[in-house]
Amino acid sequence: MLNIENLHAEVDGKAILKGITLSINPGEIHAIMGPNGAGKSTTAYVLGGRPGYEVTEGSATFEGTDLLTMEPHERAAAGLFLGFQYPVEIPGVSNLQFLRTALNAQRKARGEAELSGGEFIKLARKEADALGLDPEMLKRPVNVGFSGGEKKRNEMVQMGIIGPKLAILDETDSGLDIDALRHVGHGINTIMRRPDRAVLLITHYQRLLDYVKPDFVHVLAAGRIVRSGGPELALELEREGYGQITDELAA
């Protein structure tokens, strides 16, 4: 599904990614962990097409198509979803309006029929109910006045409505209490744990992985993946931290 080969990228002329290679197949959940400044969020932003992140070497393909030549909206229409560490607020735009516009734009780009207002509202309420979000919150401006947990739960509803093939979730557990974390984990499992979908979780901590069991865990440090393993690697990092890994890189 996603194949990254020797990916290098820089921001404002500073090299951040220094040769990432990673393959994600349908049905898999991958977690990327690492210390601050390792390049985790940069990886997400490069794959999502955020402006200001310049790829200087390497490649990234999504279902055989060159991801790096696509505009952000084209990547979304192709089935890529990027979840943010800090979901933005959009005053004056209701969740329903925002999501219906986004979904129908993607459906149109794929040559699919747009959903009517009634069809969309039925879908939105179904996803909100499944993820424990009060459907009345869908009428409110996007994320305005929402708590951190409500913003993340709202993002899970967005993901459920869009139904992406690949979700890249950048520190989606940041700032969440136990209850919110459980809801987010449930949302990821409910929406994305399917044989035709995949997830790339970017996180500092093991705690989200208690709810969303990864198939593979990768350690990103100094702009490249330095270790890979199974779920046990995340437990090791939780016990021992990143000190040994960073010491080895410095040696």
C-alpha positions as CSV (number, residue, x, y, z in Angstrom):
1,M,0.0,0.0,0.0
2,L,2.6,2.6,1.1
3,N,6.3,2.2,0.1
4,I,8.9,4.7,1.3
5,E,12.4,4.4,0.0
6,N,15.4,6.4,1.3
7,L,13.3,9.4,2.0
8,H,15.1,12.6,2.8
9,A,13.4,15.9,3.6
10,E,14.3,19.3,4.9
11,V,12.5,22.3,6.5
12,D,13.8,25.8,5.9
13,G,17.0,24.3,4.5
14,K,17.6,22.1,7.6
15,A,17.7,18.3,6.9
16,I,15.2,16.5,9.1
17,L,14.6,13.1,7.4
18,K,17.8,11.4,6.5
19,G,16.9,8.2,4.7
20,I,13.6,6.6,5.8
21,T,12.6,3.3,4.3
22,L,9.3,1.7,5.3
23,S,6.6,-0.5,3.7
24,I,3.0,-0.8,5.0
25,N,0.7,-3.4,3.6
26,P,-3.1,-3.5,3.8
27,G,-4.4,-4.8,7.1
28,E,-1.3,-3.7,9.0
29,I,-0.9,-1.2,11.9
30,H,2.6,0.3,12.2
31,A,3.7,2.5,15.1
32,I,6.6,5.0,14.9
33,M,8.1,6.0,18.2
34,G,11.1,8.2,19.0
35,P,12.5,11.1,21.0
36,N,11.6,14.7,20.4
37,G,13.1,16.1,17.2
38,A,13.6,12.7,15.6
39,G,11.4,13.6,12.6
40,K,8.2,11.8,13.4
41,S,5.8,14.7,12.7
42,T,7.9,15.7,9.7
43,T,7.3,12.2,8.3
44,A,3.6,12.6,8.6
45,Y,3.6,16.1,7.1
46,V,5.7,15.0,4.1
47,L,3.4,12.1,3.4
48,G,0.4,14.4,3.8
49,G,1.8,17.1,1.5
50,R,2.1,19.9,3.9
51,P,3.7,23.0,2.3
52,G,7.2,23.9,3.5
53,Y,8.5,20.4,3.7
54,E,10.8,19.8,0.8
55,V,11.8,16.3,-0.3
56,T,15.4,16.2,-1.4
57,E,15.9,12.5,-2.1
58,G,14.0,9.2,-2.2
59,S,10.5,8.2,-3.0
60,A,7.1,7.4,-1.6
61,T,4.4,5.6,-3.5
62,F,0.8,4.9,-2.4
63,E,-0.8,1.9,-4.1
64,G,1.8,2.2,-6.9
65,T,1.3,5.9,-7.5
66,D,4.0,8.5,-6.8
67,L,2.6,10.2,-3.7
68,L,5.1,13.1,-3.8
69,T,3.8,14.4,-7.1
70,M,0.2,14.7,-5.8
71,E,-1.4,17.7,-4.3
72,P,-2.7,17.3,-0.7
73,H,-6.4,17.1,-1.9
74,E,-5.4,14.4,-4.4
75,R,-3.7,12.4,-1.7
76,A,-6.9,12.6,0.4
77,A,-9.1,11.6,-2.5
78,A,-6.8,8.6,-3.1
79,G,-7.5,7.4,0.4
80,L,-4.9,9.0,2.7
81,F,-6.0,10.6,6.0
82,L,-3.8,12.7,8.2
83,G,-4.7,13.2,11.9
84,F,-3.1,16.1,13.6
85,Q,-1.5,16.3,17.1
86,Y,-3.5,19.6,17.6
87,P,-6.7,19.6,15.5
88,V,-7.4,23.1,14.2
89,E,-10.5,25.1,15.0
90,I,-12.6,26.5,12.2
91,P,-14.9,29.2,13.5
92,G,-18.1,29.8,11.5
93,V,-18.1,26.4,9.8
94,S,-20.2,23.6,11.3
95,N,-18.8,20.0,11.5
96,L,-21.7,18.8,9.3
97,Q,-20.9,21.4,6.6
98,F,-17.2,20.8,6.8
99,L,-17.5,17.0,6.6
100,R,-20.1,16.9,3.9
101,T,-18.1,19.2,1.7
102,A,-14.9,17.2,2.3
103,L,-16.6,13.8,1.7
104,N,-18.4,14.9,-1.4
105,A,-15.3,16.5,-2.9
106,Q,-13.5,13.2,-2.4
107,R,-16.3,11.2,-3.9
108,K,-16.5,13.5,-6.9
109,A,-12.7,13.2,-7.5
110,R,-13.1,9.4,-7.5
111,G,-16.0,9.5,-9.9
112,E,-18.6,8.6,-7.3
113,A,-22.0,10.1,-6.7
114,E,-22.2,12.8,-4.0
115,L,-24.3,12.1,-0.9
116,S,-27.5,14.0,-0.4
117,G,-28.0,16.0,2.8
118,G,-30.2,13.3,4.3
119,E,-27.8,10.5,3.4
120,F,-24.9,12.4,4.8
121,I,-26.7,13.2,8.1
122,K,-27.6,9.6,8.6
123,L,-24.0,8.5,8.0
124,A,-22.7,11.3,10.3
125,R,-25.0,10.3,13.2
126,K,-24.1,6.7,12.8
127,E,-20.4,7.4,13.1
128,A,-20.9,9.8,16.0
129,D,-23.0,7.2,17.9
130,A,-20.4,4.5,17.3
131,L,-17.6,6.7,18.7
132,G,-19.5,8.2,21.7
133,L,-19.7,11.7,20.4
134,D,-23.0,13.6,21.1
135,P,-24.5,14.1,17.6
136,E,-25.5,17.7,18.6
137,M,-21.7,18.5,18.6
138,L,-21.8,17.9,14.8
139,K,-23.8,21.1,14.5
140,R,-21.1,23.2,16.3
141,P,-18.2,25.0,14.5
142,V,-15.3,22.6,13.9
143,N,-13.5,22.0,17.2
144,V,-14.5,25.5,18.6
145,G,-14.8,25.2,22.3
146,F,-14.1,21.5,22.3
147,S,-11.9,19.9,25.0
148,G,-8.8,18.1,23.9
149,G,-10.5,14.8,24.2
150,E,-13.6,16.0,22.2
151,K,-11.3,17.3,19.4
152,K,-9.7,13.9,19.1
153,R,-13.0,12.1,19.3
154,N,-14.3,14.5,16.6
155,E,-11.3,13.6,14.5
156,M,-12.2,9.9,14.8
157,V,-15.7,10.7,13.6
158,Q,-14.2,12.6,10.6
159,M,-12.1,9.5,9.9
160,G,-15.1,7.2,10.1
161,I,-17.1,9.4,7.7
162,I,-14.2,9.7,5.2
163,G,-13.3,6.0,5.4
164,P,-9.6,6.3,4.3
165,K,-7.4,3.4,3.1
166,L,-4.5,4.7,5.1
167,A,-4.6,6.8,8.3
168,I,-1.5,8.6,9.4
169,L,-2.1,9.7,13.0
170,D,0.4,12.1,14.4
171,E,0.5,11.9,18.2
172,T,-3.3,11.5,18.4
173,D,-2.9,10.5,22.1
174,S,-1.3,13.8,23.0
175,G,-3.0,15.4,26.0
176,L,-5.7,12.8,26.5
177,D,-6.9,11.4,29.8
178,I,-7.6,7.7,30.2
179,D,-11.3,7.8,29.1
180,A,-10.5,9.9,26.0
181,L,-7.6,7.6,25.2
182,R,-9.9,4.6,25.4
183,H,-12.4,6.3,23.1
184,V,-9.7,7.2,20.5
185,G,-8.3,3.7,20.6
186,H,-11.8,2.2,20.1
187,G,-12.3,4.6,17.2
188,I,-9.1,3.6,15.5
189,N,-9.9,-0.1,15.9
190,T,-13.5,0.2,14.8
191,I,-12.7,2.2,11.7
192,M,-9.3,1.1,10.5
193,R,-8.7,-2.5,11.7
194,R,-9.8,-4.1,8.4
195,P,-8.0,-6.2,5.8
196,D,-8.2,-3.4,3.2
197,R,-7.0,-0.5,5.5
198,A,-3.8,0.4,7.3
199,V,-2.6,2.7,10.0
200,L,0.6,4.6,10.7
201,L,0.6,5.7,14.4
202,I,3.1,8.2,15.5
203,T,3.5,8.4,19.3
204,H,5.9,9.1,22.1
205,Y,4.4,6.6,24.5
206,Q,3.3,3.0,24.9
207,R,-0.1,3.9,26.4
208,L,-2.0,4.2,23.1
209,L,-0.6,0.9,22.0
210,D,-2.4,-0.8,25.0
211,Y,-5.6,0.0,23.1
212,V,-4.4,-0.3,19.5
213,K,-2.1,-3.3,19.1
214,P,0.5,-2.6,16.4
215,D,1.8,-5.3,14.1
216,F,5.2,-3.5,13.8
217,V,7.0,-0.9,15.9
218,H,9.7,1.3,14.5
219,V,12.1,3.6,16.3
220,L,12.9,6.9,14.5
221,A,16.0,8.8,15.7
222,A,18.1,11.4,14.0
223,G,15.9,11.3,10.9
224,R,15.9,7.6,10.1
225,I,14.5,4.3,11.4
226,V,17.1,2.7,13.6
227,R,15.2,-0.2,15.0
228,S,12.1,-2.2,14.1
229,G,10.3,-5.0,15.9
230,G,7.0,-6.2,17.2
231,P,4.8,-4.8,20.1
232,E,7.5,-5.9,22.6
233,L,9.8,-3.1,21.3
234,A,7.3,-0.5,22.5
235,L,7.3,-2.1,26.0
236,E,11.1,-2.1,26.0
237,L,11.2,1.6,25.1
238,E,8.6,2.3,27.9
239,R,10.9,0.6,30.4
240,E,14.3,1.8,29.2
241,G,13.6,5.0,27.3
242,Y,15.5,6.2,24.2
243,G,18.9,6.8,26.0
244,Q,20.6,3.7,24.8
245,I,19.6,4.3,21.2
246,T,20.6,7.9,21.1
247,D,23.9,7.0,22.8
248,E,24.6,4.4,20.1
249,L,23.9,7.0,17.4
250,A,26.3,9.5,19.0
251,A,29.1,6.9,19.4
